Amino acid sequence: MTHIERHIGTVLRTVAVALLVGILVLMVAGVLNRFLPLTSLDWSDEIIELMLVWTIFTGSAEVWRINQHFAVEIVPQWVGRTRFDKAYRAFVALAGLVFIAIFTWKSLELFLRADDLSPYFSWPRRLWYGAMPINGLLMVVFSVRQVWAILTGTAANKAEPSTSAGG
C-alpha cells in the first residue's frame, strides 16, 4: 500500500466520522428543539439526508479500500488450502472490479441526468448523487490495486492489517 493510499484512507475515515458527528449533532438538536422550541429546524432534515448519503458512500470507499466489507469466508478458507487459491482470489477481485465499475458508470449517468432541486434550500440534487461516482471511482482504483497485487504477488490481499478480534 502506498503512502498516498494511506493518506486517502485517513481522509475517507475523517470525512465519514465528521459527517456522522454532524448528523448526530443535528438529530440531537432536533430532538431537544421539540422540548425547548428555540428556533425552527425545518432545514435540518435536508442537511441530514445529504450528510447521510456522503457518509454511506465515503465509508463504503474506505471499507472497500481495506477489504473489510462483508464476505462469505467459508469458500476462501476452503479454496485457500488448494492450488486454486490465487485464481479464486483473482476471480473474486475481478468480479468486484467489474461490479464497482458498472456501479460507477451508472451512478455517473444518474449524476449527469439529475436536474431536480432539493425542497428546502433548492440545491441541485447532484450534490447528493455526486457521492456515488466520486467514491465509486476511488473503489475502482482500489480494486485495480487489489487485482494487480493478487496477480503479481506483490502485496497482501488486504490494504491494512485487520484490527478485528478475528484477525
N, C-alpha and C positions, 0 to 999 in steps of 0.2 A: 504494500500500500504506500502510495506516495505522500509526501509532505503536504502537497496541495489537497489531496483527498482527505487527509486528516483535518485540515482547516475547513473544508466543505462540510465535513461531518459536524464539526464544532458549530458552524454557522447554522446548519439544519437543526441541531438539537436546541441551540439558543433561541432560534426563531420559534420553534414549536413550543418550547416551555414558556416563552414570553407571551405568545398568543393564548396559551392555556391559562396563564395567570390573568391576562386581560379579560378573558371570558369569565373566570371566577369572580373577579372584581365587579364586573358589570352585572352578573347574576345576583351576587350578594347585595349590591346597591339596589337592584330592582326589588328584591325581597324586603329589604329594610325600608324602601320607599313606600311599600304598601302599609307599613305600620306607622311610619313617620313621614307622611307625604310632604316633602320639602320642595320637590320640583317634578317636572314631567320627564319621564324616561322612555317615552314612546319610541324614540330613535334607537334605543339600545338593542332591540331585537335584530335590527338590520346589521348593526356592527357585530353582534354576537354571531350571526349567521356567516358573515364574511370571515370573521376570525376562525370560526369552526372549520370552514372549508379549507382555509390555508393551513390550519393546524393538522388536519387529517392528511392532506397530501404532502406537506413538508415532513411530517412524522413518518409517513409511508416511504418517502425517499430515503430517509435515514435508516429505517428498518431494512429496506432493500439493500442499501449500501453495505451494511454489516451482516447481511444474510441471516437475519434473526426473525424473519416472518414465520408465520405458522406453516408447518410442513408435516407430512406423514413421515415418521422416522423409521418405521419397520422395514420398508423397502431398501432405503440406503444402507441400513445396517446389514441386511441380508446380502445385498449385492456387493457391499464393501469388502466382503471377505473372498470375493472371486476375482477372476481376471477381467471381469466386465465393469469393474468399479469406475475407471476413468471414462469409459464410453457412456455409462449410465449418467455420471455427473455432467458430462458434456452435453448429453441429450437434454437433461433437465434444465441446464443453464441456457441452452439454445432455445428451448421451448419458452422459458421465461423471457428471453430476449425478444422472441417473436411476439409474445403476448404484449409486452410493455411497449414495443414499437408500434403495434396496431393501436393500442390504447392512446399513445401519444399522438399518433396521426389523427385519429378520430376526435380526440379532445381539441387538437389544434383546429380542425374543421369546425367544431362547435364554437370555439372561441372566435374564429373569424366570421361566422354567421351571426353571432349574437349582436342584436341591435336594440334590445329592450333596456329599460332603466329600472333601478330599484324604486320601490314605492315611496320611501320617506325622503331620502336625500337626492333622488333622481340621478344616482351614479350609474354609469354603464355596467351592465351585468358582466362585462368582460373582466372586471376586477375579480369576480367570483370564479369565472371559468378559466382565468389565466393560471390558477394554481395547478390545473391538470397538465397542460402541455409543458410548463416550466419544470415541474417536478418529474414529469414523465421523461423529459429529455435527460435529466440527471440520472434517472433509473436506467435509461438506455446506455448511458456512458458506464455506469456501474456494472451493468450486465455484460457489456463488451469486455470490460476489465476482467470480470469473473471467467468468462468463456476463454479468454486469452490465457489466464493463469492456469486453468484446467488443462488446456491443450498443450501448453508449453511446459507445464510442471514448474513454473517459476515462483509460484506463491501458494499459500494455503487457500482452501476454498472460502474461508471467512476473511473478511477485511480486518477484523479486530478480534482478539481473543474474547471468548464468551465470559460474561461475569455472572451467569446464572449458576445455580447450585448444580444443575445437571451437567455443566462443563461444556 
